[in-house]
Amino acid sequence: MNLKPTSFLSVVLILISLASCKEKKMVKHDSPRDLYPALFEAVQSAGIFEDSKTFPDCTPKGKPDDIIQEYRENKSKPDFNLHDFVEKNFELPDHAGSIYKSDIKAGVEAHINELWKVLQRNPDKYAQYTSLISLPFPYIVPGGRFREIYYWDSYFTMLGLEESGRGDLVENMLNNFAFLIRTYGFIPNGNRTYYLTRSQPPYFSLMLKLLMENKKGKADSVLKANLDVLEKEYHFWMNNGRKKEIATGHVVHLPDGSVMNRYFDAGDWPREEAYNEDVTTAVESKRPKSEVYRDLRSGAESGWDFSSRWFADGRSLPTVRTTAIIPVDLNCLLYHLEQMLAIAYNRDGDGRAHKHMLEQARLRKNAILRYCWDRNTGWFKDYDWKEKVQTQSLNLAATYPLYFKIATQGQADSVAQLLNQRFLKPGGLVTTLVNTGQQWDSPNGWAPLQWMAIAGLKNYNKNDLSSEIADRWSRQNIRVFNKTGKLLEKYNVTDTTLIAGGGEYPNQDGFGWTNGVLLKILKMEGKKDLNKTSRFF
């Protein structure tokens, strides 16, 4: 029987789905919102903690049912104090690496290598009723308020671990992600129960490629051992992709038959870790609250939470419409996943699946070039599938087609020119060209996007520009380190005398992906004497 490619994919996805559902039934998904009805909303609404993430990360001192019962019995009493009640019944979380003191004189490389120890978490011991999802292998957390593993952060952290000779941690972290996807059917935003409605940019195939390169002679066995994980991740992003609706879940069907993807959180209520912020945004939006919550949560799945690229007016968060947008970077990442699946099927001897996945990758590449390339600006843009136009946002997601070698040489030339003319600032690349007060907009720069641009430009022999970006970014990282003893989550790349800001929380120090990318750049650029950091200035 000769099945059409679409039918073949449907069969594959159904089989993977059945296996995933069987595994999911064994997993309890209770999050703080579920465990503490009414109390959770009361604590978050009262603003007891400056950071909305604090309470969801607390550890209860007793059983949730007992805590809820005590709350119901006492909340209406005249002398009841909600803050005291929380302190009595919960242990507050620590900031990751908060007690660590830097030795600036030792230099930035020594600092990073020491920080791996500070940011490492050993295999988790199961703690009942906490939001933390226990992981079986050691891992690195980003730092600060981010006291758990994060999906796309980890790839860039792994780049630095590789340079530090910590291939063991690279493998352990990949195995943790494999554990998560085998358990839940996808890789959550982070290992917290309140993240179980969404993922993050799908970097697992890149992590696997990195591990395969490090394993050398064992690459085939590593790939084979993780084929089921690649399949499950692909199913998560492509699930419901054969239904008649224009958009279902993560999948969007376009008029010419192209199938592309969007970010789409399964929840339509306020994020537990940003409860007050989301409630406020929904009120200001004056749109249906469930619709706003879904778009906010989907923006968080993108990792760019938040940016003008998701805003209808290009300026204000209440106009967020993430689910209406087909992001160029997400589809490039899924193109790579399809390529990796094709390689895995080929090495596994499944010629039919190999050819099918090559075809899916080819179709996606064509769709990216058709819908996301803007000849007028010479830039890759996101596509608004509802309005049937490209968005107006110029942002660094345009570097992904260069990183994955999807762009033509002419397109790469144009992107490089605009990067040099409009995005390159004294401290590196600015994320967008507008300043909205959101953290993924100007004047901020972020390590992962610097790396995607640096490596992407090298693919098209734009070595001078690539090195210039790397040099400016590393200078800014080290300049701040020499003043503060810290490597930060993000940087102000426009005015290098100022600290980056914006968004829902203060700038965090640690910081996983900054450490990883900086160390990768320094090694790549051949800066040998890293302890003498002053020589960069």
C-alpha positions as CSV (number, residue, x, y, z in Angstrom):
1,M,0.0,0.0,0.0
2,N,1.5,3.3,-1.0
3,L,0.7,6.0,1.5
4,K,0.9,9.7,0.7
5,P,3.5,11.6,2.7
6,T,0.8,13.3,4.8
7,S,-0.8,10.0,5.6
8,F,2.5,8.5,6.5
9,L,3.3,11.3,8.9
10,S,-0.2,11.0,10.4
11,V,0.5,7.3,11.2
12,V,3.8,8.1,12.8
13,L,2.3,10.9,14.9
14,I,-0.6,8.7,16.1
15,L,1.8,5.9,17.1
16,I,4.0,8.3,19.0
17,S,0.9,10.0,20.6
18,L,-0.4,6.6,21.9
19,A,3.0,5.9,23.5
20,S,3.2,9.4,25.0
21,C,-0.4,9.3,26.4
22,K,0.4,6.0,28.1
23,E,3.3,7.6,29.8
24,K,1.5,10.8,30.8
25,K,-1.2,8.9,32.8
26,M,1.5,8.0,35.4
27,V,2.4,11.6,36.0
28,K,0.8,13.9,38.5
29,H,0.7,17.5,37.3
30,D,-0.4,19.4,40.4
31,S,1.0,22.9,40.4
32,P,0.7,25.5,43.3
33,R,-2.5,26.9,41.7
34,D,-4.0,23.4,41.9
35,L,-2.6,22.5,45.4
36,Y,-3.7,25.7,47.1
37,P,-7.0,26.9,45.6
38,A,-8.1,30.4,46.8
39,L,-4.9,30.7,49.0
40,F,-2.7,30.9,45.9
41,E,-4.7,33.6,44.3
42,A,-4.9,35.5,47.6
43,V,-1.2,35.4,48.2
44,Q,-0.4,36.5,44.6
45,S,-3.0,39.2,44.5
46,A,-1.9,40.7,47.8
47,G,1.6,41.1,46.5
48,I,3.2,39.7,49.6
49,F,6.4,39.0,47.7
50,E,8.1,41.4,45.3
51,D,8.6,38.6,42.8
52,S,5.5,36.7,41.7
53,K,7.8,33.6,41.2
54,T,8.6,33.4,44.9
55,F,5.4,31.8,46.2
56,P,5.1,29.1,43.5
57,D,8.7,28.1,44.4
58,C,8.0,27.8,48.1
59,T,8.2,24.5,49.9
60,P,5.2,23.7,52.2
61,K,6.0,22.7,55.7
62,G,2.9,20.4,55.9
63,K,0.3,18.8,53.7
64,P,-1.5,21.1,51.3
65,D,-4.9,19.9,52.5
66,D,-4.0,20.8,56.1
67,I,-2.7,24.2,55.1
68,I,-5.8,24.9,53.1
69,Q,-8.0,23.8,55.9
70,E,-6.2,26.1,58.4
71,Y,-6.4,29.0,55.9
72,R,-10.2,28.5,55.5
73,E,-10.7,28.4,59.2
74,N,-8.7,31.5,59.9
75,K,-8.8,33.9,56.9
76,S,-11.9,35.7,58.1
77,K,-10.7,36.3,61.6
78,P,-9.9,40.0,62.5
79,D,-6.3,39.3,63.5
80,F,-5.5,37.1,60.5
81,N,-2.3,38.1,58.7
82,L,-1.7,36.5,55.3
83,H,2.0,37.2,55.3
84,D,2.5,35.6,58.7
85,F,0.4,32.7,57.6
86,V,2.6,32.1,54.6
87,E,5.8,32.3,56.6
88,K,4.5,29.9,59.1
89,N,3.4,27.3,56.5
90,F,6.0,27.6,53.8
91,E,9.8,27.7,53.4
92,L,11.0,30.5,51.0
93,P,13.3,29.6,48.1
94,D,16.9,30.8,47.8
95,H,18.4,32.7,44.9
96,A,20.8,30.4,42.9
97,G,24.4,31.4,43.7
98,S,23.4,34.3,45.9
99,I,26.1,33.6,48.5
100,Y,28.9,33.2,46.0
101,K,31.6,35.9,46.0
102,S,33.7,36.5,42.9
103,D,37.4,36.8,42.6
104,I,37.8,39.5,39.9
105,K,41.5,39.3,39.9
106,A,41.5,35.6,38.9
107,G,39.9,36.6,35.6
108,V,36.7,35.8,33.8
109,E,37.6,32.2,32.7
110,A,38.4,31.2,36.3
111,H,35.1,32.8,37.4
112,I,33.1,30.8,34.9
113,N,34.7,27.5,35.7
114,E,34.1,28.2,39.4
115,L,30.5,29.2,38.7
116,W,29.7,25.8,37.1
117,K,30.1,24.4,40.6
118,V,27.9,27.0,42.2
119,L,25.1,26.7,39.6
120,Q,25.2,22.9,39.5
121,R,22.4,20.9,41.0
122,N,22.8,17.3,41.9
123,P,20.1,14.7,41.1
124,D,17.0,15.9,42.8
125,K,15.6,14.1,45.8
126,Y,11.8,13.9,45.4
127,A,10.0,16.4,47.6
128,Q,6.3,16.0,47.8
129,Y,4.0,19.0,47.1
130,T,6.7,21.2,45.7
131,S,6.6,22.7,42.2
132,L,10.0,21.3,41.4
133,I,10.1,18.3,39.0
134,S,12.8,16.0,40.2
135,L,15.5,15.2,37.6
136,P,17.7,12.1,37.7
137,F,21.0,13.6,36.6
138,P,23.1,16.7,37.6
139,Y,22.3,19.9,35.8
140,I,23.2,23.6,35.6
141,V,20.6,26.3,36.5
142,P,20.9,29.8,35.0
143,G,21.2,31.7,38.4
144,G,19.3,34.2,40.5
145,R,15.6,33.7,40.6
146,F,16.0,30.9,38.0
147,R,16.7,28.0,40.4
148,E,15.6,25.2,38.0
149,I,16.8,24.0,34.6
150,Y,15.5,25.9,31.6
151,Y,15.1,24.4,28.2
152,W,16.7,26.7,25.5
153,D,19.0,28.3,28.1
154,S,20.7,25.0,28.5
155,Y,22.0,24.7,25.0
156,F,24.0,27.8,25.3
157,T,25.2,26.8,28.7
158,M,26.3,23.5,27.2
159,L,28.5,25.4,24.7
160,G,30.5,26.7,27.6
161,L,30.5,23.4,29.5
162,E,32.0,21.8,26.4
163,E,34.9,24.4,26.4
164,S,35.4,23.8,30.2
165,G,35.9,20.1,29.6
166,R,32.6,19.3,31.3
167,G,31.3,16.9,28.7
168,D,29.9,14.9,31.5
169,L,27.5,17.7,32.4
170,V,26.5,18.2,28.8
171,E,25.5,14.5,28.6
172,N,23.7,14.6,32.0
173,M,21.7,17.6,31.0
174,L,20.7,16.1,27.7
175,N,19.7,12.9,29.6
176,N,17.5,15.0,31.9
177,F,15.7,16.5,28.9
178,A,15.3,13.0,27.5
179,F,13.8,12.0,30.8
180,L,11.4,14.9,30.7
181,I,10.1,14.2,27.2
182,R,9.7,10.5,27.9
183,T,7.8,11.3,31.0
184,Y,5.6,14.2,29.8
185,G,5.6,13.9,26.1
186,F,7.5,17.2,25.7
187,I,10.3,19.3,27.3
188,P,8.7,21.8,29.6
189,N,9.8,25.5,29.8
190,G,11.6,24.4,33.0
191,N,11.4,21.6,35.6
192,R,8.5,23.2,37.5
193,T,4.9,21.9,37.5
194,Y,3.6,25.3,36.6
195,Y,5.6,25.1,33.3
196,L,3.8,21.9,32.2
197,T,1.5,23.8,29.8
198,R,4.3,24.9,27.4
199,S,7.8,24.2,26.1
200,Q,10.5,26.6,24.9
201,P,12.4,27.0,21.6
202,P,13.1,23.3,20.6
203,Y,16.9,23.1,20.9
204,F,17.1,19.4,21.8
205,S,18.2,18.3,18.3
206,L,21.1,20.9,18.6
207,M,22.0,19.5,22.0
208,L,22.0,16.0,20.6
209,K,24.2,17.1,17.7
210,L,26.6,18.7,20.2
211,L,26.8,15.5,22.3
212,M,27.3,13.4,19.1
213,E,30.3,15.6,18.1
214,N,31.8,15.2,21.5
215,K,31.3,11.5,21.6
216,K,32.9,11.0,18.2
217,G,33.1,7.2,17.7
218,K,29.9,6.7,19.7
219,A,27.8,9.2,17.8
220,D,25.6,6.6,16.1
221,S,24.8,4.9,19.4
222,V,24.0,8.3,21.0
223,L,21.7,9.2,18.1
224,K,19.9,5.8,18.2
225,A,19.4,6.0,22.0
226,N,17.6,9.3,21.5
227,L,15.6,8.6,18.4
228,D,12.4,8.2,20.4
229,V,13.0,11.6,22.1
230,L,13.4,13.3,18.7
231,E,10.1,11.6,17.6
232,K,8.2,12.7,20.7
233,E,9.4,16.3,20.5
234,Y,8.4,16.4,16.8
235,H,5.0,15.0,17.7
236,F,4.5,17.7,20.4
237,W,5.1,20.4,17.9
238,M,3.2,18.8,15.0
239,N,0.3,17.3,17.0
240,N,-3.1,18.1,15.5
241,G,-1.2,19.2,12.4
242,R,-3.6,17.3,10.0
243,K,-6.9,18.7,11.2
244,K,-9.0,20.9,8.9
245,E,-8.8,24.1,11.0
246,I,-6.3,26.8,9.9
247,A,-4.6,26.7,13.3
248,T,-4.6,24.0,15.9
249,G,-2.2,23.9,18.8
250,H,1.3,24.7,17.5
251,V,0.4,24.0,13.9
252,V,-0.8,26.5,11.2
253,H,-2.0,25.5,7.7
254,L,-1.4,28.2,5.1
255,P,-3.5,28.7,1.9
256,D,-0.9,27.1,-0.4
257,G,-0.8,23.9,1.7
258,S,2.4,24.8,3.6
259,V,2.4,23.7,7.2
260,M,4.3,25.9,9.7
261,N,4.4,26.4,13.4
262,R,3.7,28.9,16.1
263,Y,4.1,29.2,19.8
264,F,1.0,28.0,21.7
265,D,0.7,27.5,25.5
266,A,-2.0,24.9,26.5
267,G,-3.2,27.2,29.3
268,D,-5.5,30.3,29.2
269,W,-5.1,31.5,32.8
270,P,-2.5,33.8,34.4
271,R,1.0,32.4,34.6
272,E,1.6,31.3,38.2
273,E,5.0,32.8,38.2
274,A,3.8,36.1,36.8
275,Y,0.3,36.2,38.2
276,N,-0.2,39.9,39.0
277,E,1.6,41.0,35.9
278,D,-0.7,38.9,33.7
279,V,-3.9,40.0,35.5
280,T,-2.9,43.6,35.0
281,T,-2.1,43.2,31.3
282,A,-5.4,41.4,30.7
283,V,-7.4,44.2,32.3
284,E,-5.5,46.9,30.3
285,S,-6.0,44.9,27.1
286,K,-9.8,45.0,27.2
287,R,-9.8,41.8,25.1
288,P,-11.2,38.5,26.4
289,K,-9.0,37.6,29.3
290,S,-8.5,34.0,28.3
291,E,-7.2,35.2,24.9
292,V,-4.7,37.6,26.5
293,Y,-3.5,35.0,28.9
294,R,-2.9,32.5,26.1
295,D,-0.9,35.0,24.2
296,L,1.1,36.0,27.2
297,R,1.9,32.3,28.0
298,S,2.7,31.6,24.4
299,G,5.1,34.6,24.4
300,A,6.8,32.9,27.4
301,E,7.1,29.7,25.4
302,S,9.0,31.7,22.8
303,G,11.7,32.6,25.3
304,W,11.2,36.2,24.2
305,D,9.0,37.3,27.1
306,F,8.4,40.0,26.2
307,S,9.2,41.8,22.9
308,S,7.6,44.2,20.5
309,R,7.7,41.4,17.9
310,W,4.6,39.9,19.5
311,F,2.6,43.2,19.8
312,A,-0.1,44.3,17.4
313,D,0.9,47.9,17.8
314,G,4.6,47.2,18.0
315,R,4.8,49.1,21.3
316,S,2.6,47.9,24.2
317,L,2.2,44.5,26.0
318,P,-1.6,44.6,26.2
319,T,-1.7,44.2,22.4
320,V,0.2,40.9,22.6
321,R,-0.9,38.4,19.9
322,T,1.7,35.7,19.9
323,T,-0.5,33.0,18.7
324,A,-1.3,34.9,15.5
325,I,2.4,34.9,14.5
326,I,4.5,32.3,12.7
327,P,8.0,32.9,14.1
328,V,11.0,32.5,11.7
329,D,13.2,31.2,14.5
330,L,10.8,28.5,15.7
331,N,10.4,27.2,12.1
332,C,14.2,27.1,11.6
333,L,14.6,25.1,14.7
334,L,12.0,22.6,13.6
335,Y,13.7,22.4,10.2
336,H,16.8,21.2,12.1
337,L,14.7,18.7,14.0
338,E,13.4,17.3,10.8
339,Q,16.9,17.0,9.4
340,M,18.1,15.2,12.5
341,L,15.2,12.8,12.3
342,A,16.1,12.1,8.7
343,I,19.7,11.3,9.7
344,A,18.5,9.1,12.6
345,Y,16.1,7.1,10.3
346,N,18.8,6.7,7.7
347,R,21.3,5.3,10.2
348,D,18.5,3.1,11.7
349,G,17.9,1.6,8.2
350,D,14.5,3.1,7.8
351,G,14.8,4.4,4.2
352,R,11.1,5.4,3.9
353,A,11.0,7.5,7.0
354,H,14.4,9.0,6.0
355,K,13.0,10.2,2.7
356,H,9.8,11.5,4.2
357,M,11.6,13.6,6.8
358,L,14.0,15.0,4.2
359,E,10.8,16.0,2.2
360,Q,9.3,17.6,5.3
361,A,12.5,19.6,5.9
362,R,12.5,20.7,2.2
363,L,8.9,21.9,2.4
364,R,9.5,23.8,5.6
365,K,12.6,25.5,4.1
366,N,10.6,26.6,1.1
367,A,7.8,27.9,3.4
368,I,10.3,29.9,5.4
369,L,11.8,31.5,2.3
370,R,8.3,32.1,0.9
371,Y,6.6,33.6,4.0
372,C,9.4,35.0,6.1
373,W,11.7,36.7,3.5
374,D,10.9,40.4,2.9
375,R,12.5,41.6,-0.3
376,N,11.7,45.2,0.5
377,T,13.7,45.4,3.7
378,G,16.1,42.5,2.8
379,W,15.3,40.9,6.1
380,F,13.7,37.7,7.5
381,K,10.4,38.5,9.3
382,D,7.8,36.7,11.3
383,Y,4.5,36.1,9.4
384,D,1.1,37.1,10.8
385,W,-1.2,34.2,9.5
386,K,-4.4,36.0,10.6
387,E,-3.7,39.2,8.8
388,K,-1.8,37.3,6.0
389,V,1.1,39.8,6.1
390,Q,4.6,39.8,7.5
391,T,5.0,41.7,10.7
392,Q,6.7,45.0,10.9
393,S,9.2,43.9,13.5
394,L,12.9,43.9,12.6
395,N,14.6,41.6,15.1
396,L,17.5,39.2,15.6
397,A,15.3,36.1,14.8
398,A,16.4,37.0,11.3
399,T,19.8,35.4,12.0
400,Y,18.4,31.9,12.4
401,P,18.1,31.2,8.6
402,L,21.8,32.0,8.4
403,Y,22.6,29.7,11.4
404,F,20.8,26.8,9.8
405,K,22.0,27.6,6.2
406,I,18.5,28.2,4.9
407,A,19.2,31.7,3.5
408,T,20.7,32.2,0.0
409,Q,24.0,34.0,-0.2
410,G,22.2,37.1,-1.4
411,Q,19.8,37.0,1.5
412,A,22.7,36.5,3.9
413,D,24.5,39.5,2.3
414,S,21.5,41.7,3.0
415,V,21.0,40.5,6.6
416,A,24.7,41.1,7.3
417,Q,24.5,44.6,5.9
418,L,21.5,45.5,8.1
419,L,23.0,43.9,11.1
420,N,26.1,46.1,10.6
421,Q,24.2,49.3,9.8
422,R,21.3,49.2,12.3
423,F,21.8,46.5,15.0
424,L,25.5,46.6,15.8
425,K,26.1,48.8,18.9
426,P,29.1,49.4,21.1
427,G,28.3,46.4,23.3
428,G,27.1,43.9,20.6
429,L,23.8,43.4,18.8
430,V,20.6,45.0,20.0
431,T,17.6,42.6,19.9
432,T,15.2,44.9,18.2
433,L,15.2,48.5,17.0
434,V,12.5,49.8,19.3
435,N,12.6,50.7,23.0
436,T,9.3,49.6,24.6
437,G,10.6,49.0,28.1
438,Q,10.3,45.2,27.5
439,Q,13.5,43.2,28.2
440,W,13.7,41.7,24.7
441,D,13.8,45.0,23.0
442,S,16.3,47.8,22.6
443,P,18.7,48.7,24.3
444,N,19.2,45.1,25.5
445,G,21.4,42.4,24.0
446,W,21.2,38.7,24.9
447,A,23.9,36.0,24.8
448,P,21.9,33.4,22.8
449,L,21.1,35.8,20.0
450,Q,24.6,37.0,19.8
451,W,25.8,33.5,19.3
452,M,23.2,32.6,16.6
453,A,24.3,35.7,14.7
454,I,28.1,35.1,15.2
455,A,27.9,31.5,14.1
456,G,25.3,32.2,11.3
457,L,27.5,34.9,9.7
458,K,30.4,32.5,9.7
459,N,28.4,30.1,7.6
460,Y,28.3,32.7,4.8
461,N,31.9,33.9,5.2
462,K,31.0,37.1,7.0
463,N,34.0,36.5,9.3
464,D,34.9,40.2,9.9
465,L,31.4,41.1,11.0
466,S,31.1,37.9,13.0
467,S,34.3,38.7,14.9
468,E,33.4,42.3,15.4
469,I,30.1,41.2,17.1
470,A,32.0,38.7,19.2
471,D,34.6,41.2,20.2
472,R,32.1,43.9,21.2
473,W,29.9,41.5,23.2
474,S,32.8,39.9,25.0
475,R,34.2,43.4,25.8
476,Q,30.9,44.4,27.4
477,N,30.6,41.2,29.4
478,I,34.1,41.5,30.8
479,R,33.7,45.3,31.4
480,V,30.8,44.7,33.6
481,F,32.5,41.7,35.3
482,N,35.6,43.8,36.1
483,K,33.3,46.4,37.7
484,T,30.9,44.1,39.5
485,G,32.3,40.6,39.7
486,K,29.2,39.4,37.9
487,L,28.1,38.0,34.5
488,L,24.5,39.0,33.9
489,E,21.4,37.6,32.1
490,K,21.3,40.5,29.6
491,Y,23.2,43.7,28.8
492,N,22.6,47.2,27.6
493,V,24.6,47.2,24.4
494,T,23.7,50.7,23.3
495,D,25.1,52.6,26.4
496,T,27.8,50.3,27.8
497,T,27.9,52.4,31.0
498,L,24.3,51.4,32.0
499,I,22.8,48.1,33.2
500,A,20.1,46.4,31.2
501,G,16.6,46.6,32.5
502,G,12.9,46.2,31.5
503,G,10.5,43.4,31.9
504,E,8.9,41.7,34.8
505,Y,11.9,41.3,37.1
506,P,15.3,42.8,37.8
507,N,18.4,41.8,35.9
508,Q,19.7,38.4,37.1
509,D,23.3,37.4,37.7
510,G,24.9,34.0,37.3
511,F,24.3,33.5,34.4
512,G,24.2,30.2,32.6
513,W,23.9,31.2,28.9
514,T,26.1,34.3,29.3
515,N,28.8,32.2,30.8
516,G,28.5,29.6,28.1
517,V,28.5,32.0,25.1
518,L,31.3,34.2,26.5
519,L,33.6,31.2,27.1
520,K,32.8,29.9,23.6
521,I,33.6,33.3,22.0
522,L,36.9,33.7,23.9
523,K,38.1,30.2,22.9
524,M,36.9,30.7,19.3
525,E,38.5,34.1,18.9
526,G,41.8,32.7,20.2
527,K,42.1,35.0,23.2
528,K,44.7,32.9,25.0
529,D,45.6,34.8,28.2
530,L,42.0,35.1,29.6
531,N,43.2,36.0,33.1
532,K,44.5,39.3,31.8
533,T,41.1,40.7,31.0
534,S,42.2,44.3,31.0
535,R,44.0,43.8,27.7
536,F,40.6,43.9,25.9
537,F,40.3,47.6,26.6
